[in-house]
Amino acid sequence: MFSIYILTHNEEIDIAACIESALLSDDVIVVDSFSDDRTIEIANRYPVRVVQHAFESHGKQRTWMLRSIPAKHEWVYILEADERMTPALFEECLTTILQPTHVGYYAAERVMFMGHWIRYSTQYPRYQLRLFDKHKVWFSDYGHTEREVVEGSTGFLTETYPHYTCSKGMSRWIDKHNHYSTNEAIETVHQLDKGKIQWREVWFGQSEVDRRRALKDLSLRMPFRPIVRFLYMYFLLGGFLDGRAGFSWCTLQAFYEYLILLKVWEIRHMPGSSSRDHSV
C-alpha cells in the first residue's frame, strides 16, 4: 500500500471528488495552505488526516509535507485537488511498488477542459512525478511551479490520471495564471541572463521529461512566442482535432505566453515594478 497526499487551497469545488477517488488508499493526508472557504469543513467529513501549513512556494510546500508529516507507508502519491486517482492507476501503483526498479515514477495527465479530454493541444503525454519513495525525493522551485530532485532513477507508469484544469471556472483560471505569469517572467529573466540552451538534451534527452525541459529553455529565446506557441499547438500538434475546446485551449496558452512576455519587459524596463520586487 502507499499513502496519498492531497494539496489544497480554496478547493471546496473539487475536494470531495478528489478525496473520494483517493480513498482506495488506507492513508490519505490533506495538506491545506489555510483555505478560507469550505475546503477543511468538507475534508473533515472523510476518514482522512488534515494538516494546515502556510504556503511559501510550490516546491517548499511539497518538501515540508514530505519531511514533516509522517506517512503510514514508505511510498507516497501526490494528488492536486483538481486531479483524480483512478482504480486502474491505483492498481498499477500497487503492483509497481511491490518490486520497484526505480525510486520514483512519472504518470501522464489527461487535461479535461470544456467537458473534453484535450489530447492533442496539451502535447500528451505530459508527465509529472507522482509516485515515489518519500525519503528519496524533494522539490525545488521553478517558475510558478516546482521541480523534483530525485536521489536515484525514475520510471514511467502506463496508466494516466484526469486533471480538471478549469473546474473552478474561467475567471479562477485567469486569476491564477496572471499570478503564475509573474513567477514565470522572473524565471525567464533568470534563464535568459544566466542560462544556456542544452542542445544535447533537446535532441538526445534520456526521457520525454528531459527533452521537454530543454525545449522550454529553448522556447524562451524564440521571437513571437505567443503566436508561435498557438501555431505549434493548434496545427503541428493537431489541436484542431480537439474541436472548439482545443481552439479555446490553444488561445488561452498563447495569451498566457503574452502575459509572461509583457512582465519580462516590465521587469527589465520598469525597475520599480511589483514584478521586480519579487525577483531574486
C-alpha positions in Angstrom: 0.0 0.0 0.0 1.0 3.6 -0.5 0.0 6.9 1.2 -1.7 9.7 -0.8 -1.1 13.4 -0.1 -3.6 15.9 -1.4 -2.5 19.6 -1.7 -5.3 22.2 -1.3 -6.0 25.9 -1.1 -9.7 27.0 -1.5 -10.7 23.8 -3.2 -14.3 23.5 -2.0 -15.5 22.7 -5.5 -13.0 19.8 -6.1 -12.0 18.4 -2.7 -14.9 15.9 -2.1 -14.5 14.2 -5.5 -10.7 14.2 -5.1 -10.8 12.6 -1.6 -13.3 10.0 -2.7 -11.1 9.0 -5.6 -8.1 8.7 -3.2 -9.9 6.6 -0.5 -8.6 3.5 -2.3 -5.6 4.1 0.0 -5.8 3.5 3.7 -3.8 6.6 4.4 -4.9 9.9 2.8 -3.5 13.2 4.0 -4.9 16.6 3.1 -2.3 19.3 3.2 -4.0 22.7 3.2 -2.5 26.1 3.0 -5.1 27.8 5.2 -8.1 27.9 2.9 -10.7 30.5 3.7 -13.6 28.6 2.0 -15.2 25.3 3.0 -12.3 23.1 2.0 -11.5 22.0 5.6 -15.1 21.6 6.5 -15.7 19.2 3.6 -12.4 17.3 4.1 -13.2 16.6 7.7 -16.3 14.7 6.7 -14.0 11.9 5.4 -11.7 9.5 7.1 -8.5 11.4 6.3 -5.9 13.4 8.1 -6.0 17.2 7.6 -2.9 19.3 8.2 -2.5 23.0 7.6 0.7 24.8 6.7 1.3 28.3 5.5 2.1 28.4 1.8 5.5 29.7 0.8 6.0 28.2 -2.7 5.1 25.0 -4.5 8.5 23.5 -4.0 8.8 24.4 -0.3 5.2 23.2 0.4 5.9 19.8 -1.1 9.3 19.4 0.6 7.8 20.4 4.0 5.0 18.0 3.5 7.3 15.1 2.8 9.7 15.8 5.6 7.3 17.0 8.3 4.1 14.9 8.0 4.5 11.2 8.9 3.0 8.9 6.3 1.9 5.4 7.1 3.8 4.0 4.1 7.2 4.4 2.6 5.8 5.0 -0.9 3.6 8.1 -1.5 1.5 9.6 -4.3 0.8 13.3 -4.7 -2.6 14.4 -5.9 -3.7 18.0 -6.7 -7.3 18.8 -5.7 -8.3 19.1 -9.3 -6.9 15.7 -10.2 -8.3 12.3 -9.6 -6.9 8.9 -8.7 -8.4 6.1 -10.9 -8.8 2.4 -9.9 -6.6 1.4 -12.9 -3.8 3.8 -11.9 -4.1 2.8 -8.2 -3.7 -0.9 -9.1 -0.7 -0.2 -11.3 0.9 1.8 -8.4 0.3 -1.1 -6.1 1.9 -3.6 -8.5 4.8 -1.3 -9.2 5.9 -0.8 -5.6 5.8 -4.5 -4.8 9.1 -4.9 -6.8 10.2 -1.3 -7.7 13.1 -0.9 -10.1 13.2 2.9 -9.5 12.7 5.3 -6.6 10.1 7.3 -8.4 7.6 7.1 -11.3 6.1 9.6 -13.6 2.4 9.5 -14.6 0.8 11.3 -17.5 -2.1 13.7 -17.1 -5.3 13.8 -19.2 -6.3 17.5 -19.3 -10.0 17.8 -19.1 -11.3 21.2 -20.4 -14.8 22.3 -21.5 -16.1 18.7 -21.0 -13.4 17.2 -23.2 -10.1 15.5 -23.0 -7.7 17.9 -24.6 -5.4 15.2 -26.0 -3.5 16.9 -28.9 -3.2 20.5 -27.8 -1.6 19.5 -24.5 1.3 17.6 -26.0 0.0 14.4 -24.5 1.6 12.6 -22.7 2.7 15.2 -20.2 4.4 13.6 -17.3 4.5 14.6 -13.6 6.4 12.7 -10.8 3.6 11.3 -8.7 4.6 8.0 -7.1 7.8 7.8 -5.2 9.8 6.7 -2.1 9.3 9.7 0.2 12.8 9.5 1.5 14.4 9.8 -2.0 12.6 12.9 -3.3 12.3 16.6 -2.5 11.2 19.6 -4.5 12.8 22.9 -5.6 11.0 25.9 -7.1 11.0 26.6 -10.9 9.0 29.5 -12.2 5.4 29.3 -10.9 5.7 25.6 -10.1 8.1 23.1 -8.7 10.8 20.8 -10.0 11.6 17.4 -8.4 15.0 16.4 -7.1 15.4 12.6 -7.1 18.1 10.5 -5.4 18.0 7.6 -7.8 16.5 6.6 -11.1 12.9 7.2 -12.3 10.5 5.3 -14.5 7.1 5.8 -16.1 3.6 4.4 -15.3 1.3 3.5 -18.2 -2.0 4.5 -16.6 -3.0 8.1 -16.6 -5.0 10.5 -14.4 -7.6 13.1 -15.2 -6.8 16.8 -14.5 -9.8 19.1 -14.4 -7.8 22.2 -15.1 -10.8 24.7 -15.2 -13.1 23.0 -12.8 -13.4 26.3 -10.7 -14.4 28.4 -13.7 -12.6 30.5 -16.3 -12.2 33.6 -14.0 -10.3 31.5 -11.5 -8.1 30.1 -14.3 -7.3 33.6 -15.5 -6.6 35.0 -12.0 -4.3 32.0 -11.2 -2.4 32.3 -14.4 -2.0 36.0 -14.0 -0.2 35.2 -10.8 1.8 32.4 -12.4 2.9 34.6 -15.2 4.8 36.9 -12.8 6.8 34.0 -11.4 7.4 32.7 -14.9 8.6 36.1 -16.0 11.1 36.2 -13.2 12.4 32.7 -14.0 12.5 33.7 -17.7 14.7 36.7 -17.0 17.0 34.5 -14.8 17.3 31.9 -17.6 17.9 34.4 -20.3 20.6 36.2 -18.3 22.4 33.1 -16.8 21.1 30.0 -18.6 22.1 28.4 -21.8 20.4 26.2 -24.3 21.0 22.5 -23.7 21.2 21.4 -27.3 22.1 17.8 -26.5 19.1 17.4 -24.2 16.8 18.9 -26.9 17.7 16.2 -29.3 19.0 13.3 -27.2 17.5 13.8 -23.8 17.2 10.5 -21.9 13.4 10.9 -21.4 10.4 12.9 -22.5 10.7 14.9 -19.4 14.4 15.9 -20.1 13.6 16.8 -23.7 10.5 18.9 -22.7 12.5 20.9 -20.2 15.3 21.6 -22.7 12.7 22.6 -25.3 11.1 25.0 -22.8 14.5 26.7 -22.2 15.0 27.0 -26.0 11.5 28.5 -26.4 12.3 31.3 -24.0 14.6 32.7 -26.7 12.2 32.4 -29.6 10.7 35.6 -31.1 6.9 36.0 -31.4 6.5 33.3 -28.8 2.7 33.6 -28.3 2.0 33.3 -32.0 4.5 30.5 -32.4 3.0 28.6 -29.5 -0.5 28.9 -30.9 0.5 27.7 -34.3 2.6 24.9 -32.9 -0.2 23.7 -30.6 -3.1 24.1 -33.0 -1.6 23.0 -36.3 1.6 21.0 -35.6 0.3 19.1 -32.5 -3.1 18.8 -34.0 -5.0 20.9 -31.6 -7.7 21.4 -34.2 -8.6 17.8 -33.7 -9.7 18.7 -30.2 -12.5 20.8 -31.7 -13.8 24.0 -30.1 -12.2 23.1 -26.8 -8.9 22.7 -28.5 -9.1 26.1 -30.1 -10.0 27.7 -26.8 -7.2 25.9 -25.0 -4.6 27.0 -27.6 -5.8 30.6 -27.4 -5.5 30.6 -23.6 -2.0 29.2 -23.8 -0.9 31.9 -26.3 -2.5 34.6 -24.1 -0.5 33.2 -21.1 2.7 33.4 -23.1 1.9 37.0 -23.9 1.4 37.9 -20.3 4.8 36.4 -19.5 6.5 38.5 -22.2 4.8 41.7 -21.0 6.0 41.0 -17.5 9.5 40.2 -18.7 9.5 43.7 -20.4 8.2 45.2 -17.2 11.0 43.6 -15.1 13.7 44.9 -17.4 12.4 48.4 -18.2 10.5 49.3 -15.0 12.8 48.8 -12.1 10.2 49.9 -9.6 7.5 47.4 -10.8 6.0 44.9 -8.5 7.5 42.1 -10.6 11.0 43.4 -10.0 10.2 43.5 -6.2 9.7 39.7 -6.4 12.9 38.9 -8.2 15.8 37.1 -6.6 
